[in-house]
Amino acid sequence: MGRHIVNRLGRIGSQVIIPYRGDTFRLERLRLCGDLGQILFTPMDSIYHEDQMRKAMMHSNVVINLIGKEYESDSYDFHDLYVDAPANIARIAKEMGVERFIHFSHLNADPNPPELIYFGTDLPRGNSSLKKKWEGDQLVREIFPEAIIFRPADIYGIKDWYFFKYIYHRRYSKIRHAIPIWREGMDTVKQPVWSSDVAAGVLNAVFDTDAPGNTYYCVGPERYCLNNMVDHITKICAREFRYITDIDVSYIRKLIRQRKNRIVNIDTLQREALSDLIVQRHLAKTLEDLGVQPRSLQDMAPIVTNPYMAFKSMDDEYIKTKYTIPKLISVDD
């Protein structure tokens, strides 16, 4: 989400200060999002380095926390990323007199998230990131009561990781063209949201006088069965040979041990199997309350999958095989 939000802020002439860790090579493209001298970078060696945080927030009136990771590393676990980091940022932002603090969480953040896939007792339990994000939300609300919390569903965009993991030729499977999903995705309902809609919601929250202290749930306009959604995406990319299967737990256990829970990890699989749900939807605030009308996956799928389409550079008369693209069917709650 970082590049989309930086782009939106740069359009209106904002000066954006981006803390970074590691090489600056991946950050250079963000300079094009704003005018000359408006996109600035400052090093931050650690989420516990408070002096560097203070330097980044010194002249800021809005702070947006987008720190996150799909897996735990040797340096930082989920508690560091989703509990300690938000608490430190919220506390320092309060000290520096920041007017608005925007924090990103997850739609299914819960103190006791369900575990739908059983991997045995000898492996770490999954969905710990959702639990830690919920704990981080409580600390942020306690330290910075006026904080604006965004709880998005799975976010998709151009060249993102969300759909690429389904289009990629090999995904957690012994068989090259298989797409393993828990129960073939038939029992999972997803409500993905377009990245630009979330970025527009963040920009509107910066100026909305009623936004401070609220929690916004960012979801798409329609809910889809995961099986139907993945099948639609792969067929748009002209990958007719891809097919969905159930996950092989024994094979995934071997991958987790070999790769040290990084590329293949239990937490990601558990979150993938969990359906998107907004508790008390009639009372929850969504993107519509920020003046944003979310766009449906049906309209955005051809744009998202364009970089991965096979035979897209060939004329239709030379394509011998015509692929039947299944329609996206929205499901009820």
Disulfide bonds with the S-S distance in Angstrom:
none
